């Protein structure tokens, strides 16, 4: 069965920077520990994604379309991954700005400036260069990926869809086209998530959110 846009699939992968072989993302807890990348707060294990919904970078999604379940090594050029570096996103600031905030700038330091995340590239002569490009901009990538299966059960789709976006599993029930989600969210977020769910999962016609309370 060849994959097409709109299909839900269960995958495992390890993403590396081609030039350095540095791992930047992976789904295996075992591999994370082996490479000293383990994060106790990270949700490891297979992911359920929907092709064409932006769950993966576009370059990877495009290359998965037409494939069948199995193991693949996929190379993605920088322009199909996180884009090329934009020189306009390299900013020079006075180093004294950091000193006044009791921050000692150094190359590699990640910081938030006016809501934008940047990485310090150099500090010299009273000037600090900050790079606001994505950390992987300009990098060619390699994915070692395993497509376990095509997910066809609507409730499995729903749970996988929510886990990917929330970073955790939530209780759900899908019956007669109505999806009940055990989750408390602001009204605006509810409408946005409902819209995306209904677009991706055709079996879902309505979504209701309610937080279950348990008595002590």
Protein Blocks (a to p, Z undefined) as FASTA:
>chain_A
ZZdehiacddddddddfklopafbdfbfklmmmnopacfkbcgdjddddehilpacfklm
mmmgopacddddddddfklmnopadfklpccddfklmmmnopacdehiacdeehiacddf
bdcehiacddfbdfkgoiacddddddfbacfbfklmmmmmmmmmnopacddddeehiacd
dddddfklmmmmmmmmmmmmmmbmbdcdddddddZZ
